[in-house]
Amino acid sequence: MLLDRELDRRVRAVIEEAVEALERALRVFADSVSRSTTIPLVPAFAQYTTPMAVALSSVMSQSQSIDAAMKQAQQSMQAAFDSSK
């Protein structure tokens, strides 16, 4: 009987830990959603997201410094913005 109680206690502890982790993840997600804004998916959307994705990729692959990648992304995004006027 003691073995069953110990097993039950351990199983309960594992389940409670998993539930707590899930609750923390959901709180982080809910907080993120409450602080975010949506980006309209218009045809020009890729003109803004692509330079950011390229910058991130080049920084992560260490082919560009953060400053160089962000400067290039900013120039591309500014050109897209200017051409949309």
N, C-alpha and C positions, 0 to 999 in steps of 0.2 A: 504494500500500500504506500509506503514511504517513497518508493521508486516512482510510482505513478504521480504522486504529488510533486516530486522534484522535477520530473519530466514536464508536467503541466506548467509549473512555475517557469521553467526555461522556455518552453514554447510560447507562453504568454509574454515573456520578456522580449523575445524575438519579434513577435507580432506587434507589440507596443512600440518597439524601436522603429519598425518599418512604417507604422502608421504615423509616428511623429515625424519621420523623414518626409513622408508624403505631404503631411500638413505643412511643414516648413516650405517645401517646394511650391505648394499651391499658394501660400502666403506671398512668396517672392514673385510668383507669376502674377498674382492679383495686384500686387503693388506696382509691378512693372506696367501692367495694362492700365491701371488708374493714372499713371503719370505720363503715358504715351499719347501721341496723336497719330492719326492715320495719314497716310500719304496717298493722295489720289492717284489711281492707276490710269494715267493719261498716256497718249502715245509718246510724249517726251520723257516719260519716267525713266526709260533705259539710258537716256542721255545724262542723267544724274547718277543713277545707281552703278552703271558700268564703270565710270572712272573711279568710284570709291572701291568697287570690287577689285579692279586692277591695282589700285594703290595698296590695298590690304594684302593682296597676293604677292606683290613685289616686295613689300616689307617682310612678310612671313618667310619668303624664300631668300631673303637677304640680298636681293638683287638691287635694291634701292634703300636709301636711308628713309626714315620716317619723313623728314623735312622735304626731301626731294620728291617722294611719292605724293605727299599732300600738296606740294606746289603744283605738280603736274595735274593732279585731280582737280584742284581749284581752277587751274587755267582751262581745262576741258569743260568743267561745269559752267564757268563764267562765259565761255564761248557759246555753249548751248543756250544759256540764258539770254545772252545778247542777240543771238539769232532768232529768238522767239518773240522779240519785241516787234 
